[in-house]
Amino acid sequence: MPMKARPPQRLRHGCAVALTSGAVLVSGTLATTAQAAPTRAMPTRTAPVKAAVARTATVKAPSIVAKGGYVMNDAAGRALFAKAADTARSTGSTTKIMTARVVLAGKNLDLNAKVTVQKAYSDYIVAKNASSAHLIVGDKVTVRQLLYGMLLPSGCDAAYALADTFGSGTTRAARVASFIAKMNATAKSLGLRDTHFDSFDGIGNGANYSTPHDLSVLAASAMRYSTFRSIVDTKSTRQTVTTKSGGYRYMDWSNTDNLLTAYPGTIGVKTGSGPEAGYCLVFAAVRNGKTLIGSVLDSTTEATRTTDAEKLLNYGFSR
């Protein structure tokens, strides 16, 4: 399905991400602080992306299969590589980075608050043939566990539960709509000018898109939250949830991000895929005190999106 209401393409600029509170990027590394809602990150544009890359080019840029790619370095968000970095494309489940970002930015957030799994969430998974955290109707799971279930196995049921819980309104449809509105408001506040969401999980209706540049900036913002950073850096987890009868069960979730195993120093962030999106990956890694964050959109397979990301990381770390 073609994407609707896509904004006109325009050349974007090197993006400075202000990381001034919460867990932050400092001199290219991640520093851990409390889980407080941070000062808003606003991109500062000082020079075109392509010009910024050209000025610093000392090593031949890699060729990637993905139709779009971007990688940036350090707290200033200096562009190191850009391929169609400002071309809006379907994002698949990388959308869930924003879902988590909206939840974690909420005031008085209680990560241990319990949410009862509704039948609507499992019905949605079946109807959409969507990726699942295999939540069981009637179980009580914490907000933190829903974040794990959404970000590791890419559970659309967990994403639905979060949108339903943190949206506003008297009906489920109203709550989900208000949550998506928060996603778009957050995108605007972060200066993501070529980004729009019409879903909480990436299964959109033709108007769910972003760019490699914008997703990288979003990831940098999300990584400022210690909870987010801890979750996306987790390869697998076993969570104990409360059943409807008051007993308990174990939920075992594994991360869909193969880069965590394939590339030393990887610290997240999120995979995505779909008929429109192809294979996508937003990634972050640390080497010798330097942090890189980037994205590849619309690669051809799981293997190629991983290889594309590895190429961009190797290139970025060589700069």
MISE-54186 format. One record per residue (C-alpha): residue number from 0; x, y, z. Coordinates in steps of 0.2 Angstrom, whole numbers. Each point is the difference from the previous one (the first is absolute). Layout:
MISE-54186
NUM, X, Y, Z
...
end
This chain:
MISE-54186
0, 0, 0, 0
1, 8, 17, -5
2, 3, 12, 15
3, -12, 14, 1
4, 3, 18, 4
5, 19, -1, -1
6, 9, 16, 2
7, 10, 7, -14
8, 18, -6, 0
9, 13, 12, 5
10, 19, 0, 4
11, 2, -1, 18
12, 15, 6, 11
13, 12, -7, 12
14, -10, -2, 16
15, 6, 4, 18
16, -10, -9, 13
17, 0, 9, 16
18, 2, -13, 14
19, -1, 9, 16
20, -9, -10, 12
21, -5, -18, 3
22, 13, -13, -6
23, 10, 10, -13
24, 12, -1, -14
25, 16, 9, 6
26, 15, 2, -12
27, -7, -15, -10
28, -3, -12, 14
29, -15, -4, 11
30, -1, 6, 18
31, -12, -7, 12
32, -11, 11, 10
33, -17, -1, 8
34, -16, -5, -10
35, -7, 18, 1
36, -9, 7, -15
37, 14, 10, -9
38, 1, 17, -8
39, -7, -1, -17
40, 13, -4, -14
41, -1, 12, -14
42, 10, -3, -16
43, 11, 15, -5
44, 4, 1, -18
45, 16, 8, -5
46, 5, -8, -17
47, -7, -12, -13
48, 2, -18, 5
49, 8, -4, -17
50, 12, 15, 2
51, 4, -5, 18
52, 4, -18, -6
53, 11, 7, -15
54, 10, 12, 11
55, 5, -14, 12
56, 3, -14, -13
57, 16, -9, 2
58, -5, -18, -3
59, -10, -6, -15
60, -18, -1, 5
61, -8, -17, 0
62, -13, -7, -12
63, -16, -6, 9
64, -15, -10, -7
65, -12, 10, 10
66, -9, 14, -9
67, 4, 12, 14
68, 13, 1, 13
69, 7, 13, 12
70, 13, -1, 14
71, 5, 14, 12
72, 13, 2, 14
73, 1, 8, 17
74, -11, 12, 10
75, 0, 13, -14
76, -8, -13, -12
77, 13, 3, -14
78, -4, -9, -16
79, 12, -13, -5
80, -10, -9, -14
81, -16, 4, -10
82, -9, -9, -13
83, -17, 6, -4
84, 0, 6, 18
85, -14, 12, -2
86, -11, -11, -11
87, -16, -5, 10
88, -4, -19, 0
89, -11, -12, 9
90, 9, -4, 17
91, -7, -17, 5
92, 2, -4, 19
93, 14, 13, 2
94, -16, 11, 4
95, 0, -9, 17
96, 15, 11, 5
97, -12, 15, 0
98, -13, -10, 9
99, 12, -4, 14
100, 7, 18, 0
101, -18, 7, 2
102, -3, -12, 15
103, 17, 4, 8
104, -3, 19, -1
105, -16, -1, 10
106, -2, 9, 16
107, 0, -10, 16
108, 3, -16, -10
109, -1, -16, 11
110, 10, -14, -10
111, -7, -13, 13
112, -18, 5, -3
113, -10, -15, -6
114, -10, -1, -16
115, -13, -13, -3
116, 2, -8, -17
117, -16, 2, -10
118, -8, -11, -13
119, 1, 14, -13
120, 19, -1, 0
121, 0, -18, -4
122, -13, 2, -13
123, 10, 14, -8
124, 15, -12, -2
125, -11, -13, -9
126, -8, 13, -11
127, 16, 8, -5
128, 11, -16, 0
129, 11, 11, 10
130, 16, -4, 10
131, -5, -4, 18
132, 6, -1, 18
133, -12, -14, 3
134, -9, 9, 14
135, -14, -10, 8
136, -17, 8, 2
137, -4, 3, 18
138, 19, 0, 6
139, 6, 16, 9
140, 16, 6, -7
141, 10, 15, 6
142, 4, 15, -11
143, 18, -4, 0
144, -4, -18, -6
145, -11, 7, -14
146, 15, 10, -6
147, 11, -15, 0
148, -14, -10, -9
149, -1, 14, -13
150, 18, 4, -3
151, 8, -18, 1
152, -12, -12, -10
153, -8, 16, -8
154, -17, -4, 8
155, -14, 10, -8
156, -11, -7, 13
157, 11, 9, 13
158, 1, 16, -10
159, -19, 0, -1
160, -1, -3, 19
161, 11, 15, 3
162, -10, 11, -12
163, -16, -5, 8
164, 7, 3, 17
165, 9, 17, -3
166, -13, 8, -12
167, -14, 11, 6
168, -19, -3, -3
169, -15, -10, 5
170, 2, -13, -14
171, 14, -11, -5
172, 0, 8, -18
173, 1, 18, 8
174, 14, -5, 11
175, 10, -8, -14
176, -3, 16, -11
177, 5, 11, 14
178, 16, -10, 3
179, 5, 1, -19
180, -3, 19, 1
181, 13, 0, 14
182, 12, -9, -11
183, -2, 13, -14
184, 1, 14, 13
185, 16, -7, 6
186, 7, -2, -17
187, -4, 18, -3
188, 9, 5, 16
189, 15, -9, -5
190, 1, 9, -17
191, -4, -16, -10
192, -7, 9, -15
193, -1, -15, -11
194, -9, -12, 12
195, -18, -4, 3
196, -9, -14, 10
197, -17, -7, -3
198, 3, -16, 11
199, 8, -5, 16
200, 9, -15, -7
201, 5, 4, -18
202, -15, -9, -8
203, -7, 16, -7
204, -13, 6, -12
205, 11, 9, -13
206, 6, 14, 11
207, 13, -8, 11
208, 17, 5, -6
209, 17, 8, 5
210, 18, 2, -7
211, 16, -8, 5
212, 6, 17, 7
213, -16, 3, 10
214, 0, -18, 7
215, 18, 2, 6
216, -4, 16, 9
217, -15, -8, 8
218, 11, -15, 5
219, 12, 12, 8
220, -14, 8, 10
221, -7, -16, 6
222, 17, -6, 5
223, 1, 14, 13
224, -13, -10, 10
225, 9, -13, 11
226, -14, -12, -1
227, -1, 0, -19
228, 19, -2, -1
229, 0, -15, 11
230, -14, -8, -9
231, 6, 1, -18
232, 17, -6, 6
233, -8, -16, 7
234, 3, -16, -11
235, -14, -10, 9
236, -10, 1, 16
237, -11, -11, 11
238, -14, 10, 8
239, -12, -6, 13
240, -18, 6, -3
241, -16, -2, 11
242, -13, -11, -7
243, -19, 4, 0
244, -2, -13, 14
245, 13, 8, 11
246, 14, -12, -4
247, 15, 4, -11
248, 8, -5, -17
249, 16, 3, -8
250, 2, 10, -16
251, 16, -3, -10
252, 4, 13, -13
253, 15, 1, -12
254, 6, 16, -9
255, -3, 0, -18
256, 16, 11, -3
257, 14, -12, -6
258, 12, 14, 1
259, 1, -2, 18
260, 9, -17, -2
261, 8, 4, -17
262, 9, 16, 3
263, 10, 3, 16
264, -4, 16, 9
265, -18, 1, -6
266, -12, 7, 13
267, -17, -1, -9
268, -12, 7, -8
269, -14, -8, -10
270, -5, -10, -15
271, -14, 2, -12
272, -7, -8, -15
273, -16, -2, -11
274, -6, 0, -18
275, 2, 19, -2
276, 15, 2, 12
277, 11, -14, -6
278, 13, -4, 13
279, 5, 15, 12
280, 12, 2, 14
281, 3, 14, 12
282, 16, -3, 9
283, 13, 7, 13
284, 17, -6, 4
285, 15, 5, 11
286, 18, -2, -4
287, 15, 8, 9
288, -11, 12, 8
289, -9, 6, -16
290, -18, -3, -2
291, -8, -1, -17
292, -19, 0, -4
293, -8, -4, -17
294, -13, -8, -10
295, -3, -10, -16
296, -17, 0, -8
297, -6, -12, -14
298, 13, -13, -1
299, -3, -17, -8
300, 1, -13, 14
301, 4, -1, 18
302, 18, -5, -4
303, 3, 15, -12
304, -7, 13, 13
305, 12, -7, 13
306, 14, 0, -13
307, -5, 18, -5
308, 1, 6, 18
309, 17, -8, 3
310, 7, 9, -15
311, -6, 16, 6
312, 6, -3, 17
313, 17, -5, -6
314, 1, 15, -11
315, -6, 12, 14
316, 13, -7, 12
317, 14, 2, -13
318, -4, 19, -1
end
